[in-house]
């Protein structure tokens, strides 16, 4: 499955969870908070270590040991280049995820499942009713395994479940909500 589709599915499920829990009161959805949970950049440790190394080299520049200064000066270009590359990757990931998240909100509004309201968002009647339905055997039922319960389970199990499995579950439910499944 496309990584964009996976991220769209996760963001859609998260938006539905937030809005369902606050229904009927409109609520703000803070992009940075939601996106921060699902960034794909995973070199944070290396990035932090490089920053510490660079800062240590800055301190060495003020030392009296010329040999130590020379070693630091020699290693600095490689450290700066790798640091710049990782920071660029991190920034690109954030920007890409923000675009996917914004596209998700636009799509959900366009499909009539949510609406902008009072500086936030609110489920529409269509969105609310679809989240309270269960699809089994090609029929709509009102059983306990409602779509919202399945979507909430995606986030409850996210620490035990891979993002790919969570996204797959979300895609299955979302296609039903949108009438494609």
MDTraj code that builds the backbone (N, CA, C; nanometers):
import mdtraj as md
import numpy as np

residues = "UNK UNK UNK UNK UNK UNK UNK UNK UNK UNK UNK UNK UNK UNK UNK UNK UNK UNK UNK UNK UNK UNK UNK UNK UNK UNK UNK UNK UNK UNK UNK UNK UNK UNK UNK UNK UNK UNK UNK UNK UNK UNK UNK UNK UNK UNK UNK UNK UNK UNK UNK UNK UNK UNK UNK UNK UNK UNK UNK UNK UNK UNK UNK UNK UNK UNK UNK UNK UNK UNK UNK UNK UNK UNK UNK UNK UNK UNK UNK UNK UNK UNK UNK UNK UNK UNK UNK UNK UNK UNK UNK UNK UNK UNK UNK UNK UNK UNK UNK UNK UNK UNK UNK UNK UNK UNK UNK UNK UNK UNK UNK UNK UNK UNK UNK UNK UNK UNK UNK UNK UNK UNK UNK UNK UNK UNK UNK UNK UNK UNK UNK UNK UNK UNK UNK UNK UNK UNK UNK UNK UNK UNK UNK UNK UNK UNK UNK UNK UNK UNK UNK UNK UNK UNK UNK UNK UNK UNK UNK UNK UNK UNK UNK UNK UNK UNK UNK UNK UNK UNK UNK UNK UNK UNK UNK UNK UNK UNK UNK UNK UNK".split()
xyz = np.array([
    [0.0847, -0.1171, 0.0000],
    [0.0000, 0.0000, 0.0000],
    [0.0900, 0.1243, 0.0000],
    [0.0477, 0.2280, -0.0664],
    [0.1214, 0.3534, -0.0712],
    [0.1384, 0.4112, 0.0688],
    [0.2549, 0.4665, 0.0956],
    [0.2785, 0.5276, 0.2265],
    [0.1833, 0.6451, 0.2491],
    [0.1514, 0.7193, 0.1433],
    [0.0550, 0.8296, 0.1577],
    [-0.0818, 0.7763, 0.1995],
    [-0.1240, 0.6643, 0.1412],
    [-0.2535, 0.6061, 0.1751],
    [-0.2515, 0.5585, 0.3200],
    [-0.1409, 0.4971, 0.3615],
    [-0.1277, 0.4541, 0.5013],
    [-0.1423, 0.5735, 0.5956],
    [-0.0695, 0.6802, 0.5660],
    [-0.0735, 0.7986, 0.6521],
    [-0.2122, 0.8633, 0.6489],
    [-0.2738, 0.8705, 0.5304],
    [-0.4098, 0.9228, 0.5176],
    [-0.5047, 0.8435, 0.6066],
    [-0.4924, 0.7124, 0.6032],
    [-0.5812, 0.6260, 0.6819],
    [-0.5643, 0.6499, 0.8306],
    [-0.4405, 0.6584, 0.8741],
    [-0.4135, 0.6819, 1.0165],
    [-0.4669, 0.8190, 1.0583],
    [-0.4392, 0.9216, 0.9772],
    [-0.4869, 1.0565, 1.0115],
    [-0.6396, 1.0627, 1.0113],
    [-0.7030, 0.9962, 0.9157],
    [-0.8487, 0.9949, 0.9109],
    [-0.9055, 0.9291, 1.0361],
    [-0.8491, 0.8167, 1.0735],
    [-0.8952, 0.7477, 1.1936],
    [-0.8760, 0.8356, 1.3172],
    [-0.7629, 0.9044, 1.3246],
    [-0.7352, 0.9917, 1.4396],
    [-0.8337, 1.1080, 1.4431],
    [-0.8604, 1.1700, 1.3285],
    [-0.9555, 1.2808, 1.3215],
    [-1.0936, 1.2327, 1.3659],
    [-1.1368, 1.1163, 1.3152],
    [-1.2667, 1.0622, 1.3560],
    [-1.2705, 1.0366, 1.5063],
    [-1.1640, 0.9831, 1.5609],
    [-1.1600, 0.9565, 1.7047],
    [-1.1742, 1.0858, 1.7843],
    [-1.0994, 1.1875, 1.7471],
    [-1.1037, 1.3169, 1.8171],
    [-1.2435, 1.3778, 1.8092],
    [-1.2993, 1.3813, 1.6882],
    [-1.4289, 1.4460, 1.6687],
    [-1.5437, 1.3653, 1.7275],
    [-1.5331, 1.2351, 1.7244],
    [-1.6371, 1.1510, 1.7842],
    [-1.6413, 1.1734, 1.9354],
    [-1.5238, 1.1796, 1.9966],
    [-1.5178, 1.1987, 2.1423],
    [-1.5711, 1.3347, 2.1860],
    [-1.5655, 1.4342, 2.0980],
    [-1.6138, 1.5670, 2.1355],
    [-1.7533, 1.5979, 2.0808],
    [-1.8089, 1.5074, 2.0019],
    [-1.9378, 1.5325, 1.9370],
    [-2.0454, 1.5654, 2.0398],
    [-2.1284, 1.6662, 2.0158],
    [-2.1452, 1.7510, 1.8987],
    [-2.0661, 1.8820, 1.9061],
    [-1.9826, 1.8954, 2.0071],
    [-1.9072, 2.0197, 2.0258],
    [-1.7904, 2.0243, 1.9264],
    [-1.7823, 2.1310, 1.8466],
    [-1.6670, 2.1442, 1.7557],
    [-1.5378, 2.1511, 1.8367],
    [-1.4319, 2.0977, 1.7802],
    [-1.3038, 2.0998, 1.8503],
    [-1.1907, 2.1302, 1.7533],
    [-1.0900, 2.1966, 1.8054],
    [-0.9715, 2.2255, 1.7255],
    [-0.8899, 2.0984, 1.7117],
    [-0.8367, 2.0769, 1.5951],
    [-0.7462, 1.9648, 1.5714],
    [-0.6100, 2.0279, 1.5429],
    [-0.5177, 2.0081, 1.6329],
    [-0.3877, 2.0734, 1.6222],
    [-0.2946, 1.9856, 1.5391],
    [-0.2692, 2.0337, 1.4188],
    [-0.1928, 1.9589, 1.3193],
    [-0.0608, 1.9086, 1.3747],
    [0.0172, 1.9963, 1.4358],
    [0.1509, 1.9569, 1.4853],
    [0.1424, 1.8424, 1.5853],
    [0.0404, 1.8447, 1.6717],
    [0.0263, 1.7382, 1.7719],
    [-0.0072, 1.6047, 1.7067],
    [-0.0978, 1.6058, 1.6120],
    [-0.1376, 1.4812, 1.5463],
    [-0.0231, 1.4289, 1.4601],
    [0.0349, 1.5164, 1.3808],
    [0.1424, 1.4756, 1.2900],
    [0.2641, 1.4245, 1.3677],
    [0.2947, 1.4860, 1.4805],
    [0.4127, 1.4472, 1.5590],
    [0.4078, 1.3002, 1.6007],
    [0.2885, 1.2461, 1.6183],
    [0.2753, 1.1060, 1.6591],
    [0.3125, 1.0082, 1.5481],
    [0.3109, 1.0538, 1.4233],
    [0.3249, 0.9615, 1.3109],
    [0.4355, 0.9992, 1.2126],
    [0.5320, 1.0770, 1.2572],
    [0.6444, 1.1101, 1.1701],
    [0.7225, 0.9831, 1.1393],
    [0.7725, 0.9734, 1.0174],
    [0.8458, 0.8535, 0.9776],
    [0.9964, 0.8693, 0.9942],
    [1.0451, 0.9910, 1.0180],
    [1.1885, 1.0133, 1.0408],
    [1.2283, 0.9378, 1.1670],
    [1.3292, 0.8522, 1.1558],
    [1.3652, 0.7690, 1.2705],
    [1.5138, 0.7765, 1.3065],
    [1.5792, 0.8852, 1.2702],
    [1.7207, 0.9022, 1.3032],
    [1.7417, 1.0074, 1.4112],
    [1.6458, 1.0203, 1.5004],
    [1.6551, 1.1211, 1.6059],
    [1.7786, 1.1031, 1.6933],
    [1.8093, 0.9788, 1.7261],
    [1.9244, 0.9519, 1.8133],
    [2.0543, 0.9963, 1.7468],
    [2.0719, 0.9592, 1.6199],
    [2.1923, 1.0004, 1.5470],
    [2.1985, 1.1524, 1.5345],
    [2.0857, 1.2148, 1.5064],
    [2.0800, 1.3603, 1.4945],
    [2.1218, 1.4266, 1.6256],
    [2.0693, 1.3790, 1.7365],
    [2.1062, 1.4362, 1.8672],
    [2.2540, 1.4138, 1.8990],
    [2.3052, 1.2947, 1.8666],
    [2.4480, 1.2675, 1.8897],
    [2.5368, 1.3601, 1.8070],
    [2.4973, 1.3845, 1.6829],
    [2.5749, 1.4757, 1.5981],
    [2.5719, 1.6185, 1.6521],
    [2.4585, 1.6601, 1.7034],
    [2.4499, 1.7943, 1.7624],
    [2.5409, 1.8052, 1.8837],
    [2.5453, 1.7013, 1.9651],
    [2.6335, 1.7008, 2.0820],
    [2.7794, 1.7036, 2.0377],
    [2.8124, 1.6264, 1.9353],
    [2.9488, 1.6235, 1.8822],
    [2.9884, 1.7603, 1.8281],
    [2.8973, 1.8238, 1.7547],
    [2.9252, 1.9575, 1.7014],
    [2.9443, 2.0580, 1.8148],
    [2.8588, 2.0518, 1.9156],
    [2.8712, 2.1425, 2.0296],
    [3.0010, 2.1183, 2.1054],
    [3.0417, 1.9935, 2.1147],
    [3.1692, 1.9610, 2.1801],
    [3.2856, 2.0185, 2.0999],
    [3.2754, 2.0109, 1.9680],
    [3.3800, 2.0679, 1.8824],
    [3.3871, 2.2191, 1.8999],
    [3.2725, 2.2831, 1.9204],
    [3.2706, 2.4278, 1.9455],
    [3.3446, 2.4610, 2.0748],
    [3.3269, 2.3767, 2.1749],
    [3.3958, 2.3981, 2.3033],
    [3.5459, 2.3789, 2.2855],
    [3.5844, 2.2769, 2.2078],
    [3.7263, 2.2490, 2.1831],
    [3.7935, 2.3673, 2.1128],
    [3.7186, 2.4397, 2.0308],
    [3.7742, 2.5572, 1.9613],
    [3.8289, 2.6609, 2.0592],
    [3.7810, 2.6589, 2.1816],
    [3.8256, 2.7554, 2.2818],
    [3.9306, 2.6976, 2.3764],
    [3.9710, 2.5741, 2.3504],
    [4.0720, 2.5100, 2.4353],
    [4.2121, 2.5575, 2.3979],
    [4.3069, 2.5285, 2.4850],
    [4.4466, 2.5662, 2.4610],
    [4.5244, 2.4573, 2.3885],
    [4.4664, 2.3429, 2.3692],
    [4.5323, 2.2290, 2.3061],
    [4.5187, 2.2387, 2.1541],
    [4.6260, 2.2730, 2.0867],
    [4.6239, 2.2940, 1.9411],
    [4.5989, 2.1637, 1.8655],
    [4.6513, 2.0533, 1.9163],
    [4.6320, 1.9241, 1.8506],
    [4.4841, 1.8850, 1.8541],
    [4.4215, 1.9064, 1.9682],
    [4.2788, 1.8771, 1.9838],
    [4.1952, 1.9662, 1.8915],
    [4.2331, 2.0926, 1.8827],
    [4.1640, 2.1863, 1.7930],
    [4.1744, 2.1397, 1.6477],
    [4.2925, 2.0940, 1.6086],
    [4.3158, 2.0499, 1.4705],
    [4.2294, 1.9276, 1.4375],
    [4.2198, 1.8326, 1.5330],
    [4.1364, 1.7139, 1.5114],
    [3.9896, 1.7527, 1.4964],
    [3.9453, 1.8434, 1.5813],
    [3.8063, 1.8888, 1.5749],
    [3.7789, 1.9593, 1.4424],
    [3.8723, 2.0424, 1.3998],
    [3.8574, 2.1158, 1.2741],
    [3.8536, 2.0200, 1.1552],
    [3.9315, 1.9141, 1.1620],
    [3.9361, 1.8154, 1.0547],
    [3.8046, 1.7377, 1.0432],
    [3.7428, 1.7070, 1.1554],
    [3.6193, 1.6280, 1.1562],
    [3.4933, 1.7120, 1.1351],
    [3.5046, 1.8415, 1.1567],
    [3.3870, 1.9284, 1.1502],
    [3.3119, 1.9217, 1.0170],
    [3.3770, 1.9262, 0.8989],
    [3.2998, 1.9232, 0.7727],
    [3.2117, 1.7992, 0.7579],
    [3.2635, 1.6829, 0.7963],
    [3.1833, 1.5601, 0.7855],
    [3.0655, 1.5644, 0.8822],
    [3.0887, 1.6149, 1.0015],
    [2.9813, 1.6254, 1.1018],
    [2.8749, 1.7222, 1.0529],
    [2.9170, 1.8382, 1.0058],
    [2.8222, 1.9399, 0.9569],
    [2.7423, 1.8888, 0.8375],
    [2.8082, 1.8157, 0.7459],
    [2.7394, 1.7639, 0.6270],
    [2.6334, 1.6611, 0.6669],
    [2.6694, 1.5678, 0.7549],
    [2.5730, 1.4660, 0.7978],
    [2.4586, 1.5289, 0.8773],
    [2.4928, 1.6245, 0.9614],
    [2.3925, 1.6952, 1.0411],
    [2.2943, 1.7679, 0.9495],
    [2.3459, 1.8370, 0.8499],
    [2.2599, 1.9094, 0.7554],
    [2.1684, 1.8123, 0.6805],
    [2.2236, 1.6965, 0.6410],
    [2.1435, 1.5971, 0.5687],
    [2.0296, 1.5441, 0.6565],
    [2.0602, 1.5106, 0.7806],
    [1.9570, 1.4580, 0.8701],
    [1.8518, 1.5636, 0.9032],
    [1.8938, 1.6868, 0.9245],
    [1.7982, 1.7943, 0.9530],
    [1.7066, 1.8181, 0.8334],
    [1.7627, 1.8072, 0.7128],
    [1.6827, 1.8225, 0.5907],
    [1.5814, 1.7082, 0.5796],
    [1.6252, 1.5852, 0.6069],
    [1.5336, 1.4704, 0.6035],
    [1.4212, 1.4871, 0.7058],
    [1.4567, 1.5322, 0.8251],
    [1.3574, 1.5526, 0.9306],
    [1.2570, 1.6606, 0.8899],
    [1.3063, 1.7703, 0.8361],
    [1.2196, 1.8802, 0.7918],
    [1.1296, 1.8359, 0.6763],
    [1.1870, 1.7600, 0.5804],
    [1.1077, 1.7111, 0.4671],
    [0.9977, 1.6166, 0.5126],
    [1.0290, 1.5313, 0.6105],
    [0.9281, 1.4397, 0.6638],
    [0.8143, 1.5181, 0.7278],
    [0.8489, 1.6166, 0.8089],
    [0.7458, 1.6985, 0.8743],
    [0.6587, 1.7689, 0.7705],
    [0.7204, 1.8304, 0.6717],
    [0.6439, 1.9015, 0.5686],
    [0.5544, 1.8057, 0.4903],
    [0.6062, 1.6876, 0.4574],
    [0.5280, 1.5888, 0.3830],
    [0.4084, 1.5414, 0.4665],
    [0.4332, 1.5129, 0.5927],
    [0.3254, 1.4674, 0.6798],
    [0.2199, 1.5765, 0.6988],
    [0.2626, 1.7003, 0.7095],
    [0.1665, 1.8104, 0.7224],
    [0.0812, 1.8232, 0.5975],
    [0.1423, 1.8038, 0.4795],
    [0.0649, 1.8094, 0.3543],
    [-0.0381, 1.6958, 0.3492],
    [0.0029, 1.5758, 0.3907],
    [-0.0903, 1.4624, 0.3925],
    [-0.2035, 1.4901, 0.4911],
    [-0.1692, 1.5426, 0.6081],
    [-0.2716, 1.5712, 0.7085],
    [-0.3692, 1.6774, 0.6578],
    [-0.3168, 1.7864, 0.6000],
    [-0.4041, 1.8908, 0.5455],
    [-0.4932, 1.8351, 0.4346],
    [-0.4352, 1.7497, 0.3489],
    [-0.5133, 1.6860, 0.2427],
    [-0.6217, 1.5956, 0.2991],
    [-0.5907, 1.5300, 0.4099],
    [-0.6890, 1.4436, 0.4756],
    [-0.8079, 1.5259, 0.5242],
    [-0.7796, 1.6370, 0.5926],
    [-0.8892, 1.7225, 0.6406],
    [-0.9715, 1.7766, 0.5240],
    [-0.9035, 1.8208, 0.4178],
    [-0.9748, 1.8714, 0.3000],
    [-1.0640, 1.7631, 0.2403],
    [-1.0102, 1.6422, 0.2281],
    [-1.0870, 1.5309, 0.1721],
    [-1.2097, 1.5001, 0.2568],
    [-1.1916, 1.4915, 0.3871],
    [-1.3037, 1.4595, 0.4757],
    [-1.4110, 1.5677, 0.4713],
    [-1.3695, 1.6933, 0.4596],
    [-1.4669, 1.8026, 0.4448],
    [-1.5394, 1.7903, 0.3113],
    [-1.4637, 1.7693, 0.2050],
    [-1.5216, 1.7592, 0.0710],
    [-1.6210, 1.6435, 0.0613],
    [-1.5906, 1.5327, 0.1277],
    [-1.6798, 1.4163, 0.1265],
    [-1.7992, 1.4341, 0.2189],
    [-1.8005, 1.5428, 0.2960],
    [-1.9147, 1.5708, 0.3824],
    [-1.9161, 1.4920, 0.5124],
    [-1.8005, 1.4385, 0.5529],
    [-1.7942, 1.3613, 0.6775],
    [-1.7631, 1.4502, 0.7972],
    [-1.6922, 1.5599, 0.7730],
    [-1.6641, 1.6596, 0.8769],
    [-1.6837, 1.7972, 0.8163],
    [-1.6912, 1.8984, 0.9041],
    [-1.7008, 2.0360, 0.8549],
    [-1.6223, 2.1269, 0.9480],
    [-1.5740, 2.2361, 0.8894],
    [-1.5105, 2.3393, 0.9707],
    [-1.6203, 2.4144, 1.0432],
    [-1.5985, 2.4413, 1.1712],
    [-1.7047, 2.5004, 1.2509],
    [-1.6444, 2.5689, 1.3730],
    [-1.6726, 2.6954, 1.3922],
    [-1.6288, 2.7692, 1.5115],
    [-1.4794, 2.7553, 1.5410],
    [-1.3968, 2.7671, 1.4392],
    [-1.2523, 2.7595, 1.4587],
    [-1.2005, 2.6189, 1.4789],
    [-1.2843, 2.5202, 1.4591],
    [-1.2438, 2.3807, 1.4735],
    [-1.3159, 2.2958, 1.3715],
    [-1.3372, 2.1721, 1.4068],
    [-1.4063, 2.0796, 1.3178],
    [-1.5138, 2.0059, 1.3966],
    [-1.6107, 1.9545, 1.3221],
    [-1.7215, 1.8816, 1.3819],
    [-1.7627, 1.7715, 1.2846],
    [-1.8019, 1.6565, 1.3388],
    [-1.8578, 1.5522, 1.2541],
    [-1.9898, 1.6007, 1.1967],
    [-2.0151, 1.5685, 1.0726],
    [-2.1460, 1.5954, 1.0144],
    [-2.2376, 1.4791, 1.0522],
    [-2.3656, 1.4924, 1.0220],
    [-2.4597, 1.3829, 1.0476],
    [-2.4160, 1.2582, 0.9710],
    [-2.3688, 1.2776, 0.8502],
    [-2.3213, 1.1667, 0.7677],
    [-2.2028, 1.0970, 0.8347],
    [-2.1041, 1.1744, 0.8797],
    [-1.9875, 1.1169, 0.9458],
    [-2.0245, 1.0461, 1.0748],
    [-2.1076, 1.1109, 1.1546],
    [-2.1482, 1.0538, 1.2836],
    [-2.2242, 0.9228, 1.2633],
    [-2.3174, 0.9220, 1.1683],
    [-2.3976, 0.8001, 1.1484],
    [-2.3117, 0.6855, 1.0948],
    [-2.2163, 0.7146, 1.0076],
    [-2.1293, 0.6086, 0.9551],
    [-2.0396, 0.5510, 1.0640],
    [-1.9982, 0.6332, 1.1570],
    [-1.9127, 0.5835, 1.2649],
    [-1.9917, 0.4978, 1.3637],
    [-2.1208, 0.5135, 1.3676],
    [-2.2049, 0.4365, 1.4583],
    [-2.2662, 0.3139, 1.3922],
    [-2.2210, 0.2801, 1.2744],
    [-2.2718, 0.1627, 1.2040],
    [-2.1668, 0.0529, 1.2040],
    [-2.2145, -0.0679, 1.1852],
    [-2.1271, -0.1832, 1.1700],
    [-2.1646, -0.2506, 1.0392],
    [-2.0657, -0.2853, 0.9576],
    [-2.0904, -0.3505, 0.8306],
    [-2.0481, -0.4963, 0.8426],
    [-2.1448, -0.5858, 0.8276],
    [-2.1151, -0.7291, 0.8336],
    [-2.1935, -0.7996, 0.7247],
    [-2.1237, -0.8829, 0.6526],
    [-2.1915, -0.9630, 0.5504],
    [-2.2661, -0.8793, 0.4492],
    [-2.2146, -0.7611, 0.4193],
    [-2.2789, -0.6748, 0.3217],
    [-2.3984, -0.5996, 0.3745],
    [-2.4293, -0.6137, 0.5044],
    [-2.5434, -0.5447, 0.5629],
    [-2.4983, -0.4501, 0.6729],
    [-2.5722, -0.3429, 0.6902],
    [-2.5449, -0.2480, 0.7974],
    [-2.6193, -0.2948, 0.9209],
    [-2.5474, -0.3080, 1.0312],
    [-2.6086, -0.3484, 1.1573],
    [-2.5714, -0.2471, 1.2646],
    [-2.6341, -0.2552, 1.3780],
    [-2.6034, -0.1664, 1.4895],
    [-2.5438, -0.2457, 1.6057],
    [-2.4467, -0.3309, 1.5763],
    [-2.3855, -0.4137, 1.6793],
    [-2.2755, -0.3382, 1.7522],
    [-2.2136, -0.4065, 1.8482],
    [-2.1123, -0.3422, 1.9315],
    [-1.9818, -0.3147, 1.8573],
    [-1.9554, -0.3819, 1.7472],
    [-1.8313, -0.3579, 1.6749],
    [-1.8500, -0.2465, 1.5702],
    [-1.8941, -0.1332, 1.6188],
    [-1.9168, -0.0172, 1.5336],
    [-1.7841, 0.0318, 1.4767],
    [-1.7924, 0.1031, 1.3668],
    [-1.6715, 0.1528, 1.3012],
    [-1.5852, 0.2356, 1.3948],
    [-1.6462, 0.3183, 1.4777],
    [-1.5665, 0.4010, 1.5678],
    [-1.4922, 0.3135, 1.6683],
    [-1.5531, 0.2052, 1.7131],
    [-1.4861, 0.1151, 1.8077],
    [-1.3647, 0.0498, 1.7425],
    [-1.3782, 0.0125, 1.6162],
    [-1.2659, -0.0476, 1.5445],
    [-1.1540, 0.0550, 1.5271],
    [-1.1901, 0.1785, 1.4906],
    [-1.0890, 0.2826, 1.4727],
    [-1.0189, 0.3162, 1.6042],
    [-1.0946, 0.3220, 1.7130],
    [-1.0337, 0.3490, 1.8439],
    [-0.9377, 0.2366, 1.8825],
    [-0.9707, 0.1151, 1.8477],
    [-0.8839, 0.0016, 1.8792],
    [-0.7498, 0.0127, 1.8074],
    [-0.7489, 0.0762, 1.6901],
    [-0.6238, 0.0972, 1.6181],
    [-0.5257, 0.1744, 1.7056],
    [-0.5743, 0.2747, 1.7769],
    [-0.4858, 0.3581, 1.8584],
    [-0.4552, 0.2960, 1.9931],
    [-0.5471, 0.2163, 2.0449],
    [-0.5216, 0.1486, 2.1715],
    [-0.4125, 0.0440, 2.1557],
    [-0.4042, -0.0173, 2.0405],
    [-0.3073, -0.1237, 2.0169],
    [-0.1838, -0.0741, 1.9427],
    [-0.1732, 0.0556, 1.9182],
    [-0.0642, 0.1054, 1.8353],
    [0.0728, 0.0722, 1.8909],
    [0.0872, 0.0610, 2.0227],
    [0.2180, 0.0263, 2.0764],
    [0.2494, -0.1204, 2.0506],
    [0.1469, -0.2058, 2.0414],
    [0.1676, -0.3473, 2.0166],
    [0.1585, -0.3814, 1.8683],
    [0.0960, -0.2948, 1.7931],
    [0.0676, -0.3221, 1.6538],
    [0.1527, -0.2320, 1.5660],
    [0.2006, -0.2855, 1.4552],
    [0.2801, -0.2039, 1.3642],
    [0.1918, -0.0984, 1.2985],
    [0.2536, 0.0096, 1.2560],
    [0.1816, 0.1168, 1.1880],
    [0.1159, 0.0633, 1.0616],
    [0.1815, -0.0319, 0.9946],
    [0.1273, -0.0877, 0.8712],
    [-0.0023, -0.1650, 0.8977],
    [-0.0051, -0.2430, 1.0052],
    [-0.1264, -0.3173, 1.0400],
    [-0.2371, -0.2202, 1.0797],
    [-0.2008, -0.1175, 1.1594],
    [-0.2992, -0.0171, 1.1999],
    [-0.3561, 0.0534, 1.0780],
    [-0.2691, 0.0905, 0.9842],
    [-0.3147, 0.1581, 0.8629],
    [-0.4050, 0.0670, 0.7812],
    [-0.3712, -0.0602, 0.7713],
    [-0.4541, -0.1554, 0.6977],
    [-0.5932, -0.1674, 0.7577],
    [-0.5988, -0.1736, 0.8900],
    [-0.7281, -0.1792, 0.9588],
    [-0.8075, -0.0528, 0.9314],
    [-0.7407, 0.0617, 0.9418],
    [-0.8083, 0.1896, 0.9177],
    [-0.8594, 0.1978, 0.7743],
    [-0.7796, 0.1520, 0.6778],
    [-0.8220, 0.1552, 0.5372],
    [-0.9486, 0.0715, 0.5186],
    [-0.9524, -0.0471, 0.5779],
    [-1.0700, -0.1330, 0.5637],
    [-1.1955, -0.0653, 0.6163],
    [-1.1865, -0.0028, 0.7327],
    [-1.3030, 0.0644, 0.7905],
    [-1.3389, 0.1880, 0.7089],
    [-1.2383, 0.2646, 0.6682],
    [-1.2650, 0.3894, 0.5954],
    [-1.3297, 0.3646, 0.4615],
    [-1.2881, 0.2581, 0.3923],
    [-1.3509, 0.2299, 0.2626],
    [-1.4990, 0.1963, 0.2820],
    [-1.5308, 0.1325, 0.3936],
    [-1.6717, 0.1037, 0.4236],
    [-1.7474, 0.2319, 0.4543],
    [-1.6857, 0.3199, 0.5332],
    [-1.7493, 0.4471, 0.5680],
    [-1.7767, 0.5303, 0.4423],
    [-1.6793, 0.5301, 0.3517],
    [-1.6935, 0.6097, 0.2311],
    [-1.7810, 0.5418, 0.1254],
    [-1.8227, 0.4182, 0.1531],
    [-1.9131, 0.3495, 0.0626],
    [-1.8444, 0.2731, -0.0481],
    [-1.7151, 0.2436, -0.0316],
    [-1.6417, 0.1705, -0.1361],
    [-1.6167, 0.0259, -0.0987],
    [-1.6560, -0.0138, 0.0215],
    [-1.6233, -0.1509, 0.0623],
    [-1.7474, -0.2326, 0.0864],
])
top = md.Topology()
chain = top.add_chain()
for i, resn in enumerate(residues, 1):
    res = top.add_residue(resn, chain, resSeq=i)
    for name in ("N", "CA", "C"):
        top.add_atom(name, md.element.get_by_symbol(name[0]), res)
traj = md.Trajectory(xyz[None], top)
